[in-house]
Amino acid sequence: MIREPGEFSLGIDAEKNFISSVIETEKNILIKATLDGEIVGTLGFTVPTNKRYSHKGQFGVALKKDYWGRGIGKALLNTMLQWCKEKKIEKVTLEVDTKNERAIQMYEKYGFQKEGYLVKDKKMSDGSYRDTLIMALLIIE
């Protein structure tokens, strides 16, 4: 996760405004995964508004830890990639913590390639640093 515990606390109105701003744009998508009425995961995909970058987008995914390993992340990823193909998105990018080996392995199985690293990208609460891996998948070559 990119936030420390307690850092993200939008009120109901702010959350509604955030969701509205994402879904009002044709090339952005916000997907939720639910089980028994509970939201257990989300995936957000955004495309920059600059014309030169409008062929690609970046996504982030979050799953509640109790639901890891159940295929929910794969389902979210499959849904997003299908949507990207329909929208003619040519390149999908992501950033992942270099210590998140499970996620990196999953992305590689989908064909994502390593493009670079952001060294000491995050400073943790204990003062240590973490690197970020940038990965990408070319959908339309």
NUMAR-488038 format. One line per 4 residues: their letters; for each residue x, y, z of N, C-alpha, C, O. Coordinates in nm, 3 decimals. Last residue first. Layout:
N
a) X,Y,Z,X,Y,Z,X,Y,Z,X,Y,Z; ...
// end
This chain:
141
eiil) 0.048,-0.305,-3.040,0.186,-0.271,-3.079,0.190,-0.210,-3.217,0.298,-0.175,-3.266; -0.160,-0.288,-2.779,-0.160,-0.269,-2.924,-0.021,-0.224,-2.962,0.024,-0.117,-2.921; -0.061,-0.339,-2.525,-0.180,-0.410,-2.571,-0.187,-0.406,-2.723,-0.215,-0.507,-2.788; 0.214,-0.374,-2.332,0.171,-0.317,-2.459,0.054,-0.402,-2.510,0.069,-0.521,-2.535
lami) 0.250,-0.310,-1.997,0.201,-0.409,-2.091,0.157,-0.336,-2.216,0.073,-0.246,-2.210; 0.498,-0.238,-1.745,0.403,-0.199,-1.850,0.368,-0.318,-1.938,0.445,-0.413,-1.952; 0.621,-0.115,-1.429,0.596,-0.223,-1.525,0.495,-0.174,-1.627,0.417,-0.082,-1.602; 0.851,-0.005,-1.195,0.755,0.039,-1.298,0.744,-0.075,-1.399,0.845,-0.124,-1.449
ltdr) 0.896,-0.053,-0.854,0.918,-0.107,-0.987,0.809,-0.054,-1.079,0.691,-0.058,-1.047; 1.040,0.129,-0.590,0.920,0.101,-0.669,0.963,0.051,-0.806,1.055,0.106,-0.867; 1.193,0.073,-0.271,1.199,0.104,-0.412,1.067,0.065,-0.479,0.994,-0.021,-0.431; 1.188,0.220,0.051,1.146,0.112,-0.037,1.153,0.162,-0.180,1.123,0.278,-0.209
ysgd) 1.369,0.289,0.356,1.319,0.326,0.224,1.280,0.202,0.146,1.331,0.093,0.170; 1.306,0.351,0.709,1.366,0.278,0.597,1.302,0.324,0.465,1.197,0.388,0.463; 1.160,0.477,0.904,1.276,0.548,0.850,1.344,0.476,0.735,1.432,0.533,0.670; 0.926,0.362,0.979,1.043,0.327,1.060,1.172,0.394,1.009,1.280,0.371,1.064
smkk) 0.749,0.443,0.784,0.738,0.506,0.916,0.857,0.473,1.006,0.886,0.549,1.099; 0.935,0.479,0.473,0.845,0.410,0.564,0.847,0.477,0.701,0.936,0.556,0.731; 0.939,0.646,0.183,1.004,0.644,0.314,0.903,0.590,0.413,0.797,0.649,0.433; 0.974,0.543,-0.152,0.887,0.559,-0.036,0.971,0.557,0.091,1.063,0.477,0.105
dkvl) 1.189,0.534,-0.327,1.066,0.603,-0.367,0.973,0.631,-0.250,0.901,0.731,-0.250; 1.450,0.443,-0.362,1.410,0.512,-0.239,1.284,0.596,-0.263,1.276,0.712,-0.224; 1.419,0.453,-0.714,1.499,0.417,-0.597,1.462,0.506,-0.479,1.446,0.627,-0.493; 1.220,0.320,-0.932,1.227,0.446,-0.861,1.294,0.414,-0.728,1.232,0.354,-0.639
ygek) 1.305,0.143,-1.229,1.290,0.148,-1.085,1.294,0.292,-1.037,1.363,0.377,-1.094; 1.157,-0.003,-1.530,1.252,0.076,-1.452,1.219,0.075,-1.304,1.120,0.016,-1.260; 1.009,-0.194,-1.662,1.059,-0.080,-1.739,1.160,0.004,-1.661,1.240,0.075,-1.721; 0.919,-0.528,-1.699,0.983,-0.430,-1.611,1.041,-0.318,-1.697,1.113,-0.344,-1.793
qfgy) 0.608,-0.612,-1.852,0.753,-0.607,-1.854,0.803,-0.502,-1.756,0.738,-0.400,-1.732; 0.330,-0.829,-1.841,0.387,-0.700,-1.805,0.539,-0.713,-1.801,0.593,-0.813,-1.752; 0.212,-1.076,-1.885,0.294,-1.019,-1.991,0.351,-0.881,-1.961,0.414,-0.822,-2.048; 0.088,-1.204,-1.684,0.001,-1.135,-1.778,0.079,-1.068,-1.891,0.020,-1.011,-1.982
keym) 0.305,-1.284,-1.537,0.224,-1.388,-1.603,0.129,-1.327,-1.706,0.094,-1.393,-1.804; 0.381,-1.036,-1.429,0.464,-1.097,-1.533,0.389,-1.208,-1.606,0.408,-1.224,-1.727; 0.178,-1.003,-1.239,0.185,-0.911,-1.352,0.270,-0.969,-1.465,0.236,-0.955,-1.582; 0.247,-1.214,-1.063,0.118,-1.215,-1.132,0.123,-1.124,-1.255,0.076,-1.162,-1.362
qiar) 0.501,-1.128,-0.977,0.488,-1.255,-1.048,0.355,-1.262,-1.125,0.352,-1.309,-1.239; 0.424,-0.892,-0.844,0.514,-0.885,-0.958,0.504,-1.013,-1.041,0.499,-1.006,-1.164; 0.268,-0.998,-0.634,0.206,-0.912,-0.735,0.292,-0.907,-0.861,0.240,-0.915,-0.973; 0.466,-1.141,-0.494,0.345,-1.209,-0.545,0.280,-1.128,-0.656,0.241,-1.183,-0.760
enkt) 0.653,-0.943,-0.419,0.689,-1.045,-0.517,0.568,-1.118,-0.575,0.568,-1.152,-0.693; 0.692,-0.665,-0.318,0.565,-0.732,-0.342,0.582,-0.837,-0.452,0.533,-0.821,-0.564; 0.924,-0.523,-0.309,0.912,-0.634,-0.214,0.781,-0.714,-0.233,0.763,-0.818,-0.170; 0.889,-0.312,-0.483,0.979,-0.421,-0.524,0.973,-0.541,-0.430,1.015,-0.650,-0.468
dvel) 0.560,-0.202,-0.535,0.671,-0.211,-0.441,0.758,-0.332,-0.480,0.706,-0.440,-0.506; 0.470,-0.085,-0.857,0.455,-0.184,-0.751,0.579,-0.184,-0.663,0.691,-0.167,-0.713; 0.283,0.078,-1.100,0.395,0.088,-1.009,0.367,-0.007,-0.894,0.257,-0.012,-0.840; 0.194,0.035,-1.445,0.168,0.022,-1.302,0.296,0.048,-1.227,0.405,0.041,-1.284
tvke) 0.026,0.076,-1.764,0.141,0.082,-1.674,0.097,0.068,-1.529,-0.020,0.087,-1.495; -0.059,-0.019,-2.085,-0.106,-0.016,-1.947,0.018,-0.019,-1.857,0.104,-0.106,-1.872; -0.125,0.100,-2.409,-0.025,0.065,-2.309,-0.083,0.081,-2.170,-0.147,0.182,-2.139; -0.350,0.154,-2.566,-0.236,0.082,-2.624,-0.136,0.032,-2.521,-0.068,-0.069,-2.544
ikke) -0.695,0.136,-2.565,-0.579,0.177,-2.487,-0.462,0.092,-2.536,-0.475,-0.030,-2.547; -0.944,0.087,-2.681,-0.826,0.108,-2.767,-0.707,0.169,-2.692,-0.630,0.246,-2.750; -1.153,0.011,-2.532,-1.130,0.155,-2.540,-1.008,0.190,-2.625,-0.973,0.307,-2.639; -1.126,-0.266,-2.539,-1.246,-0.205,-2.598,-1.227,-0.055,-2.620,-1.280,0.000,-2.717
kcwq) -0.889,-0.291,-2.393,-0.893,-0.333,-2.535,-1.011,-0.269,-2.605,-0.999,-0.222,-2.719; -0.977,-0.203,-2.143,-0.873,-0.128,-2.214,-0.872,-0.163,-2.363,-0.856,-0.075,-2.447; -1.158,-0.409,-2.077,-1.208,-0.272,-2.095,-1.108,-0.189,-2.174,-1.147,-0.113,-2.263; -0.970,-0.613,-2.044,-1.074,-0.624,-2.147,-1.131,-0.487,-2.179,-1.149,-0.453,-2.296
lmtn) -0.828,-0.512,-1.824,-0.760,-0.532,-1.952,-0.860,-0.546,-2.067,-0.835,-0.496,-2.176; -1.029,-0.509,-1.622,-0.966,-0.386,-1.666,-0.900,-0.402,-1.803,-0.914,-0.315,-1.889; -1.084,-0.784,-1.598,-1.191,-0.690,-1.633,-1.132,-0.561,-1.688,-1.179,-0.509,-1.789; -0.831,-0.880,-1.518,-0.893,-0.927,-1.643,-1.002,-0.830,-1.691,-1.010,-0.799,-1.809
llak) -0.806,-0.746,-1.269,-0.711,-0.721,-1.378,-0.769,-0.763,-1.512,-0.756,-0.690,-1.610; -1.016,-0.862,-1.122,-1.013,-0.717,-1.144,-0.923,-0.683,-1.263,-0.959,-0.601,-1.348; -0.929,-1.129,-1.130,-1.059,-1.092,-1.188,-1.065,-0.942,-1.216,-1.114,-0.900,-1.321; -0.687,-1.109,-0.991,-0.688,-1.152,-1.132,-0.819,-1.114,-1.200,-0.818,-1.071,-1.315
gigr) -0.784,-1.036,-0.739,-0.696,-0.945,-0.812,-0.692,-0.979,-0.960,-0.694,-0.890,-1.045; -0.925,-1.271,-0.679,-0.997,-1.144,-0.691,-0.913,-1.042,-0.768,-0.966,-0.971,-0.854; -0.806,-1.510,-0.621,-0.833,-1.480,-0.761,-0.905,-1.348,-0.784,-0.941,-1.316,-0.897; -0.731,-1.542,-0.361,-0.861,-1.599,-0.400,-0.897,-1.570,-0.545,-1.008,-1.602,-0.589
gwyd) -0.510,-1.413,-0.257,-0.497,-1.553,-0.300,-0.626,-1.619,-0.342,-0.630,-1.741,-0.357; -0.664,-1.204,-0.011,-0.553,-1.233,-0.100,-0.555,-1.382,-0.138,-0.598,-1.466,-0.059; -0.849,-1.142,0.178,-0.900,-1.194,0.051,-0.790,-1.217,-0.051,-0.819,-1.247,-0.167; -0.733,-1.020,0.394,-0.804,-1.147,0.418,-0.851,-1.213,0.289,-0.888,-1.331,0.290
kkla) -0.648,-0.774,0.286,-0.552,-0.883,0.306,-0.620,-1.019,0.326,-0.569,-1.121,0.281; -0.830,-0.626,0.028,-0.820,-0.652,0.172,-0.737,-0.779,0.191,-0.755,-0.878,0.120; -0.655,-0.480,-0.242,-0.738,-0.589,-0.190,-0.722,-0.598,-0.040,-0.612,-0.579,0.013; -0.613,-0.255,-0.505,-0.606,-0.277,-0.361,-0.703,-0.387,-0.322,-0.818,-0.388,-0.365
vgfq) -0.431,-0.125,-0.780,-0.527,-0.221,-0.727,-0.505,-0.236,-0.578,-0.392,-0.230,-0.530; -0.399,0.110,-1.038,-0.361,0.068,-0.905,-0.470,-0.024,-0.853,-0.588,-0.003,-0.881; -0.278,0.196,-1.366,-0.376,0.146,-1.271,-0.312,0.116,-1.137,-0.190,0.099,-1.125; -0.254,0.425,-1.637,-0.193,0.358,-1.523,-0.302,0.310,-1.429,-0.405,0.376,-1.413
gkhs) -0.245,0.434,-1.998,-0.299,0.466,-1.867,-0.230,0.385,-1.761,-0.157,0.290,-1.789; -0.216,0.572,-2.331,-0.180,0.482,-2.222,-0.247,0.525,-2.093,-0.297,0.637,-2.080; -0.271,0.760,-2.514,-0.273,0.622,-2.563,-0.248,0.521,-2.451,-0.256,0.400,-2.472; -0.228,1.013,-2.417,-0.365,0.961,-2.412,-0.378,0.819,-2.465,-0.487,0.762,-2.461
yrkn) 0.001,1.157,-2.424,-0.002,1.043,-2.334,-0.138,0.973,-2.331,-0.160,0.883,-2.251; -0.043,1.369,-2.593,0.071,1.282,-2.620,0.071,1.155,-2.534,0.136,1.056,-2.570; -0.261,1.504,-2.470,-0.280,1.430,-2.595,-0.167,1.330,-2.621,-0.193,1.218,-2.667; -0.324,1.478,-2.124,-0.236,1.528,-2.230,-0.249,1.440,-2.353,-0.247,1.318,-2.343
tpvt) -0.466,1.339,-1.937,-0.543,1.424,-2.027,-0.458,1.481,-2.139,-0.512,1.529,-2.239; -0.394,0.990,-1.873,-0.363,1.133,-1.865,-0.444,1.214,-1.967,-0.485,1.161,-2.070; -0.624,0.760,-1.746,-0.550,0.801,-1.864,-0.520,0.950,-1.850,-0.609,1.028,-1.818; -0.654,0.519,-1.485,-0.668,0.656,-1.534,-0.576,0.678,-1.653,-0.466,0.623,-1.661
fglt) -0.820,0.285,-1.289,-0.737,0.304,-1.409,-0.762,0.444,-1.461,-0.877,0.485,-1.481; -0.845,0.104,-0.989,-0.867,0.230,-1.058,-0.769,0.245,-1.173,-0.650,0.220,-1.157; -1.000,-0.147,-0.817,-0.899,-0.119,-0.918,-0.937,0.012,-0.985,-1.050,0.027,-1.032; -1.057,-0.302,-0.499,-1.086,-0.200,-0.600,-0.969,-0.193,-0.697,-0.856,-0.227,-0.665
gvie) -1.215,-0.532,-0.270,-1.107,-0.487,-0.355,-1.153,-0.382,-0.452,-1.271,-0.372,-0.485; -1.431,-0.580,-0.117,-1.307,-0.645,-0.075,-1.188,-0.603,-0.161,-1.073,-0.634,-0.128; -1.727,-0.469,0.007,-1.624,-0.434,-0.090,-1.492,-0.490,-0.038,-1.446,-0.453,0.070; -1.986,-0.698,0.074,-1.871,-0.624,0.128,-1.773,-0.594,0.015,-1.740,-0.682,-0.064
gdlt) -2.181,-0.865,-0.027,-2.215,-0.726,-0.003,-2.102,-0.640,0.052,-2.121,-0.520,0.072; -2.044,-1.107,-0.070,-2.148,-1.100,0.033,-2.179,-0.955,0.073,-2.200,-0.925,0.190; -1.792,-0.928,-0.213,-1.829,-1.062,-0.169,-1.928,-1.046,-0.055,-1.898,-0.980,0.045; -1.683,-0.725,-0.486,-1.762,-0.745,-0.365,-1.786,-0.893,-0.340,-1.797,-0.973,-0.433
akil) -1.469,-0.498,-0.631,-1.496,-0.640,-0.612,-1.572,-0.655,-0.481,-1.529,-0.604,-0.378; -1.497,-0.226,-0.861,-1.496,-0.278,-0.724,-1.527,-0.428,-0.726,-1.600,-0.477,-0.812; -1.325,0.000,-1.067,-1.392,-0.130,-1.056,-1.387,-0.173,-0.911,-1.284,-0.159,-0.845; -1.322,0.277,-1.260,-1.307,0.235,-1.121,-1.391,0.110,-1.104,-1.512,0.112,-1.125
inke) -1.162,0.430,-1.536,-1.256,0.332,-1.483,-1.221,0.302,-1.337,-1.104,0.303,-1.298; -1.135,0.655,-1.810,-1.101,0.618,-1.673,-1.204,0.517,-1.626,-1.319,0.519,-1.669; -1.220,0.758,-2.053,-1.108,0.664,-2.051,-1.055,0.637,-1.910,-0.939,0.599,-1.895; -1.430,0.937,-2.000,-1.454,0.817,-2.081,-1.343,0.714,-2.070,-1.370,0.594,-2.079
teiv) -1.500,1.063,-1.684,-1.406,1.062,-1.794,-1.418,0.930,-1.868,-1.416,0.823,-1.806; -1.664,1.015,-1.472,-1.710,1.112,-1.571,-1.620,1.116,-1.694,-1.661,1.166,-1.798; -1.537,0.848,-1.294,-1.628,0.788,-1.390,-1.683,0.886,-1.493,-1.744,0.843,-1.591; -1.376,1.031,-1.147,-1.317,0.920,-1.221,-1.411,0.870,-1.329,-1.370,0.852,-1.444
ssif) -1.557,1.207,-1.032,-1.453,1.261,-1.119,-1.387,1.152,-1.202,-1.346,1.176,-1.315; -1.709,1.029,-0.875,-1.771,1.099,-0.987,-1.667,1.152,-1.084,-1.684,1.142,-1.205; -1.517,0.960,-0.681,-1.571,0.857,-0.770,-1.634,0.922,-0.893,-1.614,0.874,-1.005; -1.482,1.215,-0.559,-1.370,1.144,-0.619,-1.421,1.041,-0.720,-1.372,1.037,-0.833
nkea) -1.741,1.267,-0.462,-1.681,1.357,-0.561,-1.565,1.289,-0.633,-1.551,1.303,-0.755; -1.764,1.056,-0.274,-1.857,1.065,-0.388,-1.800,1.153,-0.499,-1.810,1.119,-0.616; -1.559,1.136,-0.097,-1.551,1.007,-0.167,-1.642,1.006,-0.290,-1.603,0.960,-0.397; -1.665,1.375,-0.003,-1.538,1.376,-0.077,-1.520,1.247,-0.156,-1.471,1.250,-0.269
digl) -1.894,1.276,0.129,-1.907,1.370,0.017,-1.781,1.373,-0.067,-1.788,1.374,-0.190; -1.776,1.108,0.330,-1.870,1.054,0.230,-1.879,1.146,0.109,-1.872,1.099,-0.004; -1.425,1.188,0.368,-1.563,1.183,0.413,-1.651,1.133,0.300,-1.605,1.117,0.187; -1.127,1.000,0.361,-1.220,1.088,0.292,-1.357,1.077,0.359,-1.398,0.968,0.401
sfeg) -0.855,0.923,0.474,-0.984,0.933,0.542,-1.071,1.039,0.473,-1.086,1.151,0.522; -0.557,0.781,0.495,-0.662,0.803,0.396,-0.797,0.806,0.467,-0.846,0.703,0.513; -0.391,0.731,0.712,-0.364,0.846,0.625,-0.479,0.878,0.529,-0.494,0.993,0.488; -0.426,0.499,0.862,-0.492,0.622,0.907,-0.470,0.743,0.818,-0.526,0.850,0.846
peri) -0.115,0.352,0.781,-0.247,0.338,0.842,-0.300,0.473,0.892,-0.227,0.550,0.955; 0.031,0.508,0.489,0.044,0.455,0.625,-0.098,0.439,0.682,-0.190,0.506,0.636; -0.001,0.415,0.144,-0.029,0.501,0.259,-0.002,0.428,0.390,-0.010,0.306,0.399; 0.035,0.233,-0.051,0.115,0.355,-0.060,0.093,0.448,0.058,0.162,0.549,0.071
m) 0.085,-0.118,0.000,0.000,0.000,0.000,0.089,0.124,0.000,0.204,0.120,0.045
// end
